Amino acid sequence: MTAATILLDEMCHLTAQSLTSLETSDHFQVVKMLGEGSYGKVMLAVHRERGQLWICFNPNPSLPGLISPECLSFFCSDHFSLFSFPQGTPMALKFFPRDSTNLFSFLREYNLSLSFCTHPSLTKALGIAFSTPSHYVFAQQASLFGDLYDVIVPEVGVEEDCVQRVVSQLCGALTHLHSLGFVHRDVKPENIFLVDAACHWVKLGDFGMAKATGTKVPGVWYSSAYCTPEAEISKESEDSRHNTASKPDGGNGLDSKIKRVWVSVEASTDCWALGILTYAMLTGSLPWTQTASDDRSYIKYKEWFDQQKDQEGQDDELDLWGEGKDEAIMMSLDEDKQNRSKRKSHPVAPQFACFTPLASSLFLSLLHPQPRLRGRPDDVLGYLGGDWLQVKEKIQLEEEEEKKKMRGREVISNEKEREGRGEG
């Protein structure tokens, strides 16, 4: 355990002794719901006694209508109207049902976000935590433009420049977390929140799954591209548990003695998710349905990966996460640069054919089947600035973006016409 992870545990015990009880409505004005999930819900709220809230209405109804003062520099004043709002500071209140939430888990997420998320691309708690008769609650920074999932156009993606902006910020956020000894373990579009509509500033949030590096946890396999290949060892155990639970005897016989697989939490899990997320942003889809040896699309990727590895003579003893990792990384990057030219003529997996050799190289690094050989977030910075999409795909993306802008201009024009007729 690192000093940070030890300190986090101490902070949780101290916070548990001072957690106050209050009624939300006595101190906060709830504006609207920002999100909801298995953990509970997140509400946009205004503290009744702090600062001042400014509210901004966007004439494009497809975008949220609230914006904080510090974000105004990102936007054109022609598209926004500024109004003063009654006293209060905008914040996101995260509600956790008490009957299904472990108090220590709640305090762990709160204190991690409060004291260790100092990177600008990590969502930070605001020093307000309390309990109500039905919920545990803490306040965090409000990102008022939704999450990355809402930005990604299905089967299209987003502009490459935007993708690289987001990836750059996430690399910094993950590198910061990993340096403190924490692994996020749930990097996905729904957990990346937008401070502005164009993704100039994004924040990774939702630390409910975060654990200290090296922690032993029950292995869990789930049907998703975000699930790592090393998690497949847990698939048989998961399938057995489901089959046993469905038996008439409730699984109380000998068949119920299923060995649970325990795995070590490693930062390489976040890097796999970063690779899948990058693919999703560039294409608007996922490279395969599930990371499993019986998934056809993943099989094609694995065949391409293995051919590439054989061609390059990659060293299986290279460890990018253990001792001597800096030297290993430099060796890996040198080999990668030498072999990029070979990839130009090498047949790629069909779902990766739209990418340049540079981007293909990035995916082969982040989506390495062996976790100890997987690229790290700070390695990704060396891939920024170059082209990731082939020319044809770029043209298609630009056409889609132009259509979106046209639709936005039509909405604004219609709003102005209605105002001119006095229909506002």
C-alpha positions, 0 to 999 in steps of 0.5 A: 500500500502507498502512503496515499492509500493508508491515509485514505483509510485513516480519513474514512475512519475520522470522517465516519465520526463526524458525519452530520445528519440534516435535511437536504431541503434545509440547505440546498435547492435541488434544480434537476437530476443530472444522472442516475445509476445502480449507486443512486442518483446525482442532482444539480443543486444550489447551496442556499448560503454560498456565493452566487449562481449564474444561469445560462440558457442555450437556444439549442435544446439538445444541450443542457442549459446551465453553465458555471461562471468559470466556464464562460470563456469557452463559449461564444456570447452569441449562443448564450444569455446570462442571467443572475440567479438567487444566491447559491453555488451550483454543485452536484449532490450524489445520493446513495441509498442507505439500505444498499450502501456500505458507509465505509464505501461511501466515505472512501469514495468521498474522501478519495474525491475530496483529497486525492483528485487534485488533477484538473481532469478529475472530479473533486468533492467539495467538502460537504458530506452528510446523511439523511434518514434515507441517503448518504450524500456528498457534494462534488463539482458539477459538470453541466454539459452531460457526459461523453456518452451523449457526445459520441454519435453512434456508428460515427464517433466524434471529430479526431481533434476532440478525441485527442483532446479528451485522451490527453486529459484522461491520460493525465488524470489516470497517471495522477491516480496511478501514481498515488496507488489507485486504480479507477476500474470503471473508465467509460464514456458515462463516467467522463463529464463535460465542463464545456460542450466542445470537450476542451475540459473533461473530468473523469468521475465516479470513484465508487469502483476505485481500489488501491493497486494490489488489492485482492478482489473477487474476479468478475467477468462481464459481457463487454469490450471494456472487460479485460482479457485477463478477467476471462478466467472468472467467466467459468466461475460466473457461469457456474454460479448463474447455473447453480442459482437457477437450480430447483434446490437453490444450489445447496448441493455439492454443485454449489461449492464453486471456487471464487477467483480472486485477482489483484487490482492493477493499473493496466485495467484502466489502460485497456479501458482507455484503449476501448474508449478511444476506439469508441470515440473515433468510430461510434462503436465498439471493436467487439461485443465481449472480450472473450475467446469465443467472440469472433471480432475479438478473435480477429483482433487477437489473430492480427495482434499475434501476427504483429507480435510474431513479425516484430519479435516482441519480447515476452519478458518485457514488463512495462509495469514492474521494476525497471519499467522506464527502461522497458518502456523506452525499449518498447517505444523504440521497437514500436517506432522501428516497426510502424513502417512494417504495419503499413502493408500488414493486414489488420483486423477489419474493425481497425482498417480505418486507422492509420499505422500510428493509431493502430500502433496505439491500439496494439499497445493499450489493448495488449492481451497481457496486462504487464505488457500493456501500454501506460497512460503517459505512453499515449502522449507520444501518439498525440498530434499525428493522424489517427483516422484514414482520409476517407473516415475523416471526410465522413466525420467532417460531413457529419459534423457539418450536418450537426452544425446546420441543425444547430443553426436552424434551431437558433434561427427558429428561436429568433423568428419566434422571438421576433413574432413575440411568441417567446 
